[in-house]
């Protein structure tokens, strides 16, 4: 068993029910941020332009939107939870260090965006370790695979 499978089985056996609720809330929040980025694409491009990535700023802005719009609902429903959390983590790290940290902790101007980004990052890391939980599509898929091991899964 490789280290990732060991971490996955340990996380599955030590999961608390509140993480299911947190997963749904974080998934909805990430989806909301994706919609807000679509509505304010110029603001997102200006944020990524400040990172000294001359040609990559438009691509980075579109990656953030795509990852949030796709990953948020999948996190909320608990489908491919670990993969979607891993996809979101670099975005949150970038938001913390390159966007929100410049304004500082508890500043009025950013409406506590830094603290919120740190909280979402920690939640995503917990989802990588603990997975989707009992109330998720991933759990239903695993249960179905255990009951019908020779059934083709698409």
C-alpha positions in Angstrom: 0.0 0.0 0.0 1.5 3.3 -1.0 1.6 6.3 1.3 -1.4 8.0 -0.3 -3.6 4.9 0.1 -2.5 4.7 3.8 -3.4 8.3 4.3 -6.7 7.8 2.6 -7.7 4.8 4.7 -6.6 6.5 7.9 -8.6 9.6 7.0 -11.7 7.5 6.1 -11.6 5.7 9.4 -11.1 8.9 11.5 -13.6 11.2 9.8 -16.0 13.4 11.8 -19.5 14.3 10.5 -19.0 18.1 10.7 -16.5 17.8 7.9 -19.4 16.8 5.6 -21.2 20.0 6.4 -17.9 22.0 6.0 -17.4 20.4 2.6 -20.8 21.5 1.4 -20.2 25.1 2.7 -16.7 25.3 1.2 -17.9 23.9 -2.1 -20.8 26.4 -2.3 -18.4 29.2 -1.4 -15.9 28.3 -4.0 -18.7 28.1 -6.6 -19.8 31.6 -5.5 -16.3 33.0 -5.9 -16.1 31.4 -9.4 -19.3 33.2 -10.4 -18.1 36.4 -8.8 -14.8 36.1 -10.8 -16.8 35.6 -14.0 -18.9 38.7 -13.2 -15.7 40.7 -12.5 -13.2 39.1 -15.0 -11.3 42.4 -15.4 -10.7 42.6 -11.6 -9.4 39.0 -11.6 -7.1 39.8 -14.6 -5.8 42.9 -12.8 -5.0 40.8 -9.7 -3.2 38.2 -11.8 -1.4 40.9 -13.8 0.2 42.2 -10.5 2.0 38.8 -10.2 4.6 39.7 -12.9 3.3 36.9 -15.1 2.9 39.0 -18.3 1.6 36.4 -20.7 0.1 34.0 -18.2 -2.3 36.4 -16.4 -5.2 35.7 -18.8 -4.7 32.0 -18.7 -4.3 32.0 -14.9 -7.6 34.0 -14.6 -9.4 31.4 -16.7 -7.8 28.5 -14.8 -9.1 30.0 -11.5 -12.6 30.5 -12.9 -12.7 27.0 -14.5 -11.4 25.3 -11.3 -13.9 27.2 -9.1 -16.9 26.6 -11.3 -16.1 22.9 -11.8 -14.5 22.1 -8.4 -17.0 24.0 -6.2 -20.1 21.9 -7.1 -18.1 18.7 -7.1 -16.8 19.5 -3.6 -20.3 20.3 -2.4 -21.7 17.0 -3.7 -18.6 15.1 -2.6 -17.7 13.8 -6.0 -13.9 13.3 -6.7 -13.4 15.3 -3.5 -9.7 14.7 -3.0 -8.9 15.5 -6.6 -11.0 18.7 -6.6 -9.4 19.8 -3.3 -5.9 19.3 -4.7 -6.8 21.4 -7.8 -8.1 24.2 -5.5 -5.1 24.3 -3.1 -2.6 26.1 -5.5 -5.2 28.7 -6.2 -5.7 29.4 -2.5 -2.0 29.5 -1.8 -1.7 32.0 -4.6 -4.5 34.0 -3.2 -3.0 34.0 0.3 0.6 35.0 -0.7 0.2 37.1 -3.8 -3.2 38.8 -3.4 -4.5 38.9 0.2 -1.3 39.0 2.2 -0.4 42.4 0.8 -3.4 43.9 2.7 -2.6 42.2 6.0 -4.6 40.4 8.7 -7.9 41.9 9.9 -7.8 44.8 7.6 -11.0 46.6 6.9 -10.3 47.1 3.2 -10.2 43.5 2.2 -13.2 42.3 4.3 -11.1 39.6 6.0 -10.3 37.9 2.6 -6.9 36.7 3.9 -8.4 35.0 6.9 -11.2 33.5 4.8 -8.6 32.2 2.3 -6.5 30.6 5.0 -9.6 28.9 6.4 -10.7 27.6 3.0 -7.1 26.3 2.4 -7.1 24.5 5.7 -10.5 23.0 5.0 -9.2 21.8 1.5 -6.2 20.2 3.2 -8.6 18.4 5.6 -10.6 17.1 2.6 -7.4 15.7 1.0 -6.7 13.8 4.2 -10.2 12.8 5.2 -12.0 12.6 1.9 -15.7 13.2 1.2 -17.4 11.5 4.1 -20.5 9.4 4.5 -22.9 12.0 3.0 -21.3 12.2 -0.5 -21.5 10.8 -4.0 -18.0 9.3 -3.4 -19.3 7.3 -0.5 -22.2 6.0 -2.6 -19.9 5.1 -5.4 -17.6 3.1 -3.1 -20.5 1.3 -1.5 -21.9 0.4 -5.0 -18.5 -0.9 -6.1 -18.3 -3.0 -2.9 -21.7 -4.5 -3.5 -21.2 -5.0 -7.3 -17.5 -5.5 -7.9 -17.8 -6.7 -11.5 -20.3 -4.0 -12.7 -18.7 -1.6 -15.2 -18.3 1.9 -13.9 -18.2 4.8 -16.3 
